Amino acid sequence: MTSPSATLAIDEAVQARREAGHDVLHLGFGEAGVPVAPGLAEALTDAHLRSGYGPVAGSPQARAAAAGWFTRRGLSTEPGQILFAPGSKPLLFALLAAIGGDVVLPRPSWVSYAAQAALLGRRVVSVPVPAEAGGIPDPGLLEQALRQADAGGARPGVLVLTVPDNPTGTIAPAEQVEAVCAVADRHGLAVISDEIYAELSHRGTASSPVRYLAERTVVTTGLSKSLALGGWRIGFARTPAGVWGGDCTRS
Ligand SMILES: Cc1ncc(COP(=O)(O)O)c(C=O)c1O
């Protein structure tokens, strides 16, 4: 019997307090609670006519739109590099499964990464975050933890970073992201950069790991947070151009 999801447990506790008449500000879910943007509401309404099964990686139109979205943000992207899924959560799980190896996580980190690693039978190497910001491990401690993991028989294969971060609500500075990517590169790790909160940064853009380890970083994102569409389950990933990214897309 596995333990219940921490976020779902918080949600149930909040609902129980609300039913008991308490006024509760729910910070347990990353949910803005704002109305759906007008243009978007029309597009979603019109989409009900397209009720058949679509291509597994997403429709050509959606993949082209997501590629354009990344390209407009300075990250040149082709539609073939994009994968869609019902939310970024299943994408994260699929990527962990496809990339392989034990999973390196910042500590603290969003609850689902370790749970997904456990479902896949992978070990978790958990590394404290630096004082400046969360979402990435401290680069020095990462180096140390990877050496210890290798010596202890673990096989770290993938590092998950969260930029901007949940649960700390901070954004790792560019130089820290770069330092962490250099360590990941030295140890041959792939990086999954969970950037689901990127559009909610009000202090300029966060520095994506994809800028420092382009050939082995997959970026995940979606419409759940900045567009408040969590229930619609629209997530997408940008895989790297090149052979490694192509393998990710086919797996
Ligand atoms: C860091 C982080 N990544 C991913 C997700 C899941 O997002 P999605 O709705 O795209 O599955 C959440 C949702 O709470 C989150 O906080």
The ligand as an SDF file (V2000), in Angstrom:
LIG
                    3D

 16 16  0  0  0  0  0  0  0  0999 V2000
    6.1070   21.8160  -10.5570 C   0  0  0  0  0  0  0  0  0  0  0  0
    4.8980   21.2520  -11.2250 C   0  0  0  0  0  0  0  0  0  0  0  0
    5.0600   20.5490  -12.3560 N   0  0  0  0  0  0  0  0  0  0  0  0
    4.0050   20.0250  -12.9970 C   0  0  0  0  0  0  0  0  0  0  0  0
    2.7230   20.1830  -12.5180 C   0  0  0  0  0  0  0  0  0  0  0  0
    1.5900   19.5120  -13.2420 C   0  0  0  0  0  0  0  0  0  0  0  0
    1.0940   20.2700  -14.2560 O   0  0  0  0  0  0  0  0  0  0  0  0
    0.0800   19.6890  -15.3530 P   0  0  0  0  0  0  0  0  0  0  0  0
   -1.2410   20.2690  -15.0170 O   0  0  0  0  0  0  0  0  0  0  0  0
    0.6260   20.1720  -16.6590 O   0  0  0  0  0  0  0  0  0  0  0  0
    0.0870   18.1800  -15.2770 O   0  0  0  0  0  0  0  0  0  0  0  0
    2.4990   20.9050  -11.3330 C   0  0  0  0  0  0  0  0  0  0  0  0
    1.1220   21.0580  -10.8060 C   0  0  0  0  0  0  0  0  0  0  0  0
    0.8680   21.3080   -9.6860 O   0  0  0  0  0  0  0  0  0  0  0  0
    3.6160   21.4590  -10.6820 C   0  0  0  0  0  0  0  0  0  0  0  0
    3.4840   22.1790   -9.5550 O   0  0  0  0  0  0  0  0  0  0  0  0
  1  2  1  0
  2  3  1  0
  2 15  2  0
  3  4  2  0
  4  5  1  0
  5  6  1  0
  5 12  2  0
  6  7  1  0
  7  8  1  0
  8  9  2  0
  8 10  1  0
  8 11  1  0
 12 13  1  0
 12 15  1  0
 13 14  2  0
 15 16  1  0
M  END
$$$$
